[in-house]
Amino acid sequence: MRKYLLKRLAFMILVLLGVGTITFVVSHVVPGSPVAMWVGPKPNQEQIDIAIKELGLDKPLWAQYLSYVGNLIQGDLGVSLRTHRNVSEELGRRWGATFELVTISMLIAMTLGIPIGIL
């Protein structure tokens, strides 16, 4: 049993690392600039330079990745480009509405799905 749990834990770590890596790659490959979202419309060059430094985009790609993974390990999901707040805070603020939607959806699915499955 212990061997099984250790094996599953190792796979979980690999999966989380894989998901984090894919997320990092996708965020750097998609068109558009996070700097543009950060500074808003019609920024001047000074604002762009400050945003690049704040977002850590002035560092090499490998340093950005290590910083990203290090922050994820510590539970830091970063800062929202839209609201400039911690992503953890944003998720916490929206938790209630999400839980409500999931609960109602599951109740509807079970109310319809179980009778239809029995038929």
HUMO-V609692 format. One record per backbone hydrogen bond with DSSP energy under -0.5 kcal/mol. CO is the residue of the C=O (numbers start at 1). NH is the residue of the N-H. Records with the same first field share a line. If there is no record, write none. Layout:
CO = NH ; NH
This chain:
1 = 5
2 = 6
3 = 7
4 = 8
5 = 9
6 = 10
7 = 11
8 = 12
9 = 13
10 = 14
11 = 15
12 = 16
13 = 17
14 = 18
15 = 19
16 = 20
17 = 21
18 = 22
19 = 23
20 = 24
21 = 25
22 = 26
23 = 27
24 = 28
25 = 28 ; 29
26 = 30
33 = 37
34 = 38
35 = 39
36 = 40
44 = 48
45 = 49
46 = 50
47 = 51
48 = 52
49 = 53
50 = 54
51 = 55
52 = 56 ; 57 ; 58
53 = 56
56 = 59
60 = 64
61 = 65
62 = 66
63 = 67
64 = 68
65 = 69
66 = 70
67 = 71
68 = 72
69 = 73
70 = 74
71 = 76
72 = 75
75 = 77
78 = 87
80 = 84
85 = 80
86 = 90
87 = 91
88 = 92
89 = 93
90 = 94
91 = 95
92 = 95
94 = 98
95 = 99
96 = 100
97 = 101
98 = 102
99 = 103
100 = 104
101 = 105
102 = 106
103 = 107
104 = 108
105 = 109
106 = 110
107 = 111
108 = 112
109 = 113
110 = 114
112 = 116
113 = 117
114 = 118
115 = 119
